[in-house]
Amino acid sequence: MSIHVVAHSISRSVWERFWKRPFAARVLAVFEHACNLVTPDGHMVALVLPQIGDGPLNVVMYGRPGDFAAVEPGMPARLEGGRLQVGGLEVVLERAVVWEPRPDWDRLRAHLDGIKSRLPLLWTLSMRHAPASSLLPLAWGWAGGPNHSVEAGFAAGALARVAREAAEALRTGWEGDPGRLREGAAQLAGLGSGLTPAGDDFLTGAMLWAWLAHSNPPVFCHTLVAAAAPRTTTLSAAFLRAAAEGECNASWHRALAALGEGTEDVLARSTREVLAHGATSGADMLAGFLWMAPHITQIAQHPPDRRSAHVSRPDRFPRISSLEAPFVTRQLC
């Protein structure tokens, strides 16, 4: 069986990997809406359907569920003349739009004071739809926010304590203690279940805040990734490395833009988009992002509307069958 599809967009990072050097990869895992490729040096490329959208690892292709039926884990991927061949799947890349995975950090940093002033609103919007099984309610509770007796939702006991100790270490590391930064990153790496464990998503969110507010984001982020990446899954390590370069998916682009200059309605919608990624991945990233923000305890203890700052069942915003989804149909171990 042969399936022919056309790529709509391709991450600039992936585009450079394709065209600046000979490309060789194999299929790592196959999902309903995505197929993950891994190169010999551990870099990831994800062929995804439009439901997932643009991201730092992604080639978004016009297709439908079932198009990856011609692909199996372990199959080689080769690039020839602007066409990517993976098993019985051929992806035409020549007309794809190159998508930039890095937000305009300089513009966002120019609005940092305004962004900080809107963090209480972001906390409230995030908690309104936070899955109880995510790290977001935990971080809210660590900061002393109301209605925060939710530790059993993530993991009662040991895992929750490790997460909190690691989060505190990251905060100390932010102030210039690289040893504590490495310690916190190593503790969070791989913490939780799934292809992108909650601890890794928390670290990803922390790095996005660093690109907004740290005095030296590359040093902070690469110190963190050096400690975390060897301790987690191949896919999660790839997301961590992307975040260390200041890259994130399109829903985060929209959320950051809304946080800087958007209306409350736009921020609310973009926050729900972030939360819709994976079972808890979006919420765990928001937890790391908000935890690293300044004056976090005062923000949590004095939200703009305490009545709306509560843990709820997952909201009705459509969940995205993302690369972090827990249902792998086929995977090469």
C-alpha positions as CSV (number, residue, x, y, z in Angstrom):
1,M,0.0,0.0,0.0
2,S,1.3,3.4,-1.0
3,I,-0.1,6.7,0.4
4,H,0.8,10.1,-1.1
5,V,0.3,13.3,1.0
6,V,1.4,16.9,0.8
7,A,3.0,18.8,3.6
8,H,1.3,22.1,4.6
9,S,4.0,23.5,6.9
10,I,7.3,22.5,8.4
11,S,9.2,23.8,11.4
12,R,12.2,25.9,10.5
13,S,14.3,23.7,12.8
14,V,13.2,20.6,10.9
15,W,13.6,22.3,7.6
16,E,17.2,23.1,8.4
17,R,17.8,19.5,9.5
18,F,16.4,18.2,6.2
19,W,18.2,20.5,3.8
20,K,21.5,21.4,5.5
21,R,22.8,17.9,5.9
22,P,22.0,14.4,4.6
23,F,18.9,13.2,6.4
24,A,18.6,9.7,7.8
25,A,16.1,8.5,10.3
26,R,14.0,5.6,11.4
27,V,10.4,5.4,12.7
28,L,10.3,5.5,16.5
29,A,6.6,5.4,17.1
30,V,3.3,5.5,15.2
31,F,0.2,7.2,16.6
32,E,-3.3,7.8,15.1
33,H,-2.4,11.4,14.3
34,A,1.4,11.3,14.2
35,C,4.5,9.4,13.3
36,N,7.7,10.1,15.1
37,L,11.1,9.7,13.4
38,V,14.4,9.7,15.2
39,T,17.8,10.4,13.7
40,P,21.0,8.6,14.6
41,D,22.0,11.5,16.8
42,G,18.7,11.5,18.7
43,H,16.9,14.4,17.0
44,M,13.2,14.0,16.4
45,V,10.9,14.8,13.5
46,A,7.2,14.4,13.8
47,L,4.9,13.9,10.8
48,V,1.5,15.1,12.1
49,L,-2.0,15.7,10.9
50,P,-3.6,19.2,11.1
51,Q,-5.4,18.4,14.4
52,I,-2.0,18.6,16.1
53,G,-0.7,21.7,14.3
54,D,2.6,23.5,14.2
55,G,5.3,22.7,16.7
56,P,9.2,22.7,16.9
57,L,9.5,19.1,15.7
58,N,6.6,19.0,13.3
59,V,5.9,18.5,9.6
60,V,2.1,19.2,9.3
61,M,0.7,17.3,6.4
62,Y,-2.7,17.3,4.7
63,G,-4.0,13.9,5.7
64,R,-6.4,11.9,7.7
65,P,-6.3,9.2,10.4
66,G,-5.3,5.9,8.8
67,D,-2.5,7.5,6.6
68,F,0.1,6.0,9.0
69,A,-1.2,2.5,8.5
70,A,1.6,2.1,5.9
71,V,4.3,2.8,8.5
72,E,5.8,0.5,11.1
73,P,8.3,1.2,13.9
74,G,11.9,0.6,12.7
75,M,11.3,1.5,9.1
76,P,13.9,3.8,7.5
77,A,13.0,7.3,6.4
78,R,14.8,8.9,3.4
79,L,14.7,12.3,1.8
80,E,14.9,12.4,-2.0
81,G,14.2,15.4,-4.2
82,G,11.9,17.2,-1.8
83,R,10.0,14.0,-0.9
84,L,10.2,12.2,2.3
85,Q,9.6,8.4,2.0
86,V,8.7,6.5,5.1
87,G,7.6,2.9,4.4
88,G,4.5,3.2,2.2
89,L,4.0,6.9,3.0
90,E,5.4,9.6,0.7
91,V,5.3,13.2,2.0
92,V,5.8,16.0,-0.6
93,L,7.7,18.8,1.1
94,E,8.4,21.2,-1.7
95,R,5.4,23.5,-1.2
96,A,5.4,23.5,2.6
97,V,5.4,26.8,4.4
98,V,8.4,27.2,6.8
99,W,7.0,27.9,10.2
100,E,9.2,29.7,12.8
101,P,9.1,27.8,16.2
102,R,10.6,30.6,18.2
103,P,8.2,33.4,19.4
104,D,9.5,36.9,19.0
105,W,11.2,36.9,22.4
106,D,12.6,40.4,22.1
107,R,9.2,41.8,21.6
108,L,7.8,39.8,24.4
109,R,10.6,40.8,26.8
110,A,9.9,44.4,25.9
111,H,6.4,43.9,27.4
112,L,7.6,42.0,30.4
113,D,6.2,44.4,33.0
114,G,2.8,44.1,31.5
115,I,3.1,40.3,31.3
116,K,4.0,40.1,35.0
117,S,0.9,42.2,35.8
118,R,-1.3,39.7,34.1
119,L,0.1,36.6,35.7
120,P,-2.6,36.6,38.4
121,L,-5.2,36.4,35.6
122,L,-3.3,33.6,33.9
123,W,-3.2,31.7,37.2
124,T,-6.9,32.0,37.5
125,L,-7.7,31.1,33.9
126,S,-5.4,28.1,34.2
127,M,-6.9,26.8,37.5
128,R,-10.4,27.2,36.1
129,H,-9.7,24.3,33.8
130,A,-6.8,22.5,35.4
131,P,-6.9,18.7,35.3
132,A,-6.7,17.5,38.9
133,S,-4.1,14.9,37.9
134,S,-1.7,17.6,36.7
135,L,1.1,19.5,38.4
136,L,-0.7,22.8,38.1
137,P,-3.0,22.3,41.2
138,L,0.1,21.2,43.1
139,A,2.1,24.3,42.1
140,W,-0.9,26.4,43.1
141,G,-1.0,24.7,46.5
142,W,2.8,25.0,47.0
143,A,2.4,28.7,46.5
144,G,-0.4,28.9,49.1
145,G,-3.3,29.3,46.7
146,P,-6.9,28.7,48.0
147,N,-8.6,25.3,47.5
148,H,-5.2,23.6,47.2
149,S,-5.7,20.2,49.0
150,V,-5.2,18.3,45.7
151,E,-2.0,16.3,46.1
152,A,-3.7,13.0,45.6
153,G,-4.6,14.1,42.1
154,F,-1.1,13.9,40.8
155,A,0.6,11.4,43.2
156,A,0.1,11.3,46.9
157,G,3.3,10.9,49.0
158,A,6.7,10.4,47.5
159,L,6.2,11.7,44.0
160,A,4.5,14.9,45.1
161,R,7.3,15.5,47.6
162,V,10.0,15.0,45.0
163,A,8.2,17.3,42.7
164,R,8.0,20.1,45.3
165,E,11.6,19.7,46.4
166,A,12.7,19.8,42.7
167,A,10.6,22.9,42.0
168,E,12.2,24.7,45.0
169,A,15.6,23.7,43.7
170,L,14.8,25.2,40.3
171,R,13.8,28.5,42.0
172,T,17.1,28.6,43.9
173,G,19.0,27.7,40.7
174,W,17.3,30.7,39.0
175,E,19.1,33.0,41.4
176,G,22.5,31.8,40.2
177,D,23.1,28.4,41.9
178,P,23.9,26.0,39.0
179,G,24.2,23.1,41.3
180,R,20.7,23.5,42.6
181,L,19.4,24.0,39.1
182,R,21.0,20.7,38.0
183,E,19.7,19.0,41.1
184,G,16.1,20.2,40.5
185,A,16.2,19.3,36.8
186,A,17.5,15.8,37.5
187,Q,14.8,15.2,40.0
188,L,12.0,16.3,37.7
189,A,13.3,14.5,34.6
190,G,11.2,11.5,33.8
191,L,8.9,12.1,36.8
192,G,5.5,10.8,36.0
193,S,4.2,8.5,33.3
194,G,3.8,8.7,29.5
195,L,6.0,9.7,26.6
196,T,6.4,13.2,28.0
197,P,6.3,12.8,31.8
198,A,4.8,15.6,33.9
199,G,8.2,16.6,35.3
200,D,9.6,17.2,31.9
201,D,6.6,19.3,30.9
202,F,7.1,21.3,34.0
203,L,10.8,21.9,33.0
204,T,9.7,22.9,29.5
205,G,7.4,25.6,31.0
206,A,10.1,26.8,33.3
207,M,12.4,27.3,30.3
208,L,9.7,29.3,28.4
209,W,9.5,31.6,31.4
210,A,13.3,31.9,31.3
211,W,13.2,33.1,27.7
212,L,10.9,35.8,28.9
213,A,12.6,36.9,32.1
214,H,16.0,35.4,32.8
215,S,19.1,37.5,32.4
216,N,20.8,34.7,30.5
217,P,18.2,32.3,29.1
218,P,20.6,30.1,27.0
219,V,22.9,29.4,30.0
220,F,19.9,28.7,32.3
221,C,18.2,26.4,29.8
222,H,21.2,24.5,28.6
223,T,22.2,23.8,32.2
224,L,18.8,22.4,32.9
225,V,18.6,20.3,29.7
226,A,22.1,18.8,30.2
227,A,20.9,17.4,33.5
228,A,17.4,16.4,32.4
229,A,17.6,15.0,28.8
230,P,19.7,11.9,29.6
231,R,17.1,10.9,32.2
232,T,13.9,10.8,30.2
233,T,12.3,9.5,27.0
234,T,13.6,10.2,23.5
235,L,10.5,12.2,22.6
236,S,10.6,14.2,25.9
237,A,14.3,15.0,25.6
238,A,13.6,16.4,22.1
239,F,10.9,18.7,23.5
240,L,13.3,19.8,26.2
241,R,16.1,20.6,23.7
242,A,13.6,22.6,21.6
243,A,12.5,24.6,24.6
244,A,16.1,25.3,25.5
245,E,16.4,27.0,22.1
246,G,13.3,29.0,22.9
247,E,11.0,27.0,20.7
248,C,7.4,26.0,21.5
249,N,4.2,24.9,19.7
250,A,1.7,27.3,18.1
251,S,-0.7,27.3,21.0
252,W,2.0,28.6,23.2
253,H,2.9,31.3,20.6
254,R,-0.7,32.5,20.8
255,A,-0.8,32.3,24.6
256,L,2.4,34.3,25.0
257,A,1.2,36.9,22.5
258,A,-2.1,37.2,24.3
259,L,-0.4,37.5,27.7
260,G,1.7,40.4,26.3
261,E,-0.9,42.3,24.4
262,G,-4.2,40.4,24.0
263,T,-7.6,41.0,25.5
264,E,-8.8,38.9,28.4
265,D,-11.0,36.8,26.1
266,V,-8.1,36.1,23.8
267,L,-5.9,35.1,26.7
268,A,-8.7,32.8,28.1
269,R,-9.0,31.0,24.8
270,S,-5.3,30.6,24.2
271,T,-4.9,29.3,27.7
272,R,-7.5,26.7,27.1
273,E,-5.7,25.8,23.9
274,V,-2.5,25.2,25.8
275,L,-4.4,23.1,28.4
276,A,-5.9,21.0,25.7
277,H,-2.6,19.4,24.8
278,G,-2.3,15.9,25.9
279,A,-3.9,14.5,29.1
280,T,-2.0,16.9,31.3
281,S,1.0,18.1,29.3
282,G,-0.3,21.6,28.7
283,A,-1.2,22.1,32.4
284,D,2.1,20.8,33.5
285,M,3.9,23.2,31.2
286,L,1.8,26.1,32.6
287,A,2.7,24.9,36.1
288,G,6.4,25.3,35.4
289,F,5.9,28.6,33.6
290,L,4.0,30.1,36.5
291,W,6.1,28.6,39.2
292,M,9.2,30.3,38.0
293,A,7.5,33.7,37.8
294,P,8.4,36.3,40.5
295,H,6.2,36.8,43.6
296,I,4.4,33.6,42.9
297,T,3.2,33.2,46.5
298,Q,1.6,36.6,46.5
299,I,0.0,35.9,43.1
300,A,-1.5,32.6,44.2
301,Q,-2.7,33.9,47.6
302,H,-4.4,36.9,46.0
303,P,-5.9,35.9,42.7
304,P,-8.2,38.4,40.9
305,D,-11.2,36.2,41.5
306,R,-11.0,33.5,44.1
307,R,-14.3,32.0,43.2
308,S,-13.0,30.9,39.8
309,A,-9.6,29.6,41.0
310,H,-10.5,26.0,41.6
311,V,-9.6,22.6,40.3
312,S,-12.2,21.2,37.9
313,R,-12.8,18.2,35.7
314,P,-11.3,18.6,32.3
315,D,-13.1,21.3,30.4
316,R,-15.1,20.8,27.1
317,F,-12.5,22.5,24.9
318,P,-11.5,19.9,22.4
319,R,-8.4,18.0,23.5
320,I,-5.7,17.7,20.9
321,S,-4.4,14.3,20.1
322,S,-0.9,15.5,20.5
323,L,2.5,13.8,20.4
324,E,2.2,13.5,24.1
325,A,-1.0,11.4,24.0
326,P,-0.8,8.3,26.1
327,F,-2.2,5.9,23.5
328,V,0.7,4.7,21.3
329,T,-0.5,2.3,18.7
330,R,2.9,1.0,17.8
331,Q,6.3,1.9,19.2
332,L,9.8,0.7,18.7
333,C,11.3,0.2,22.2
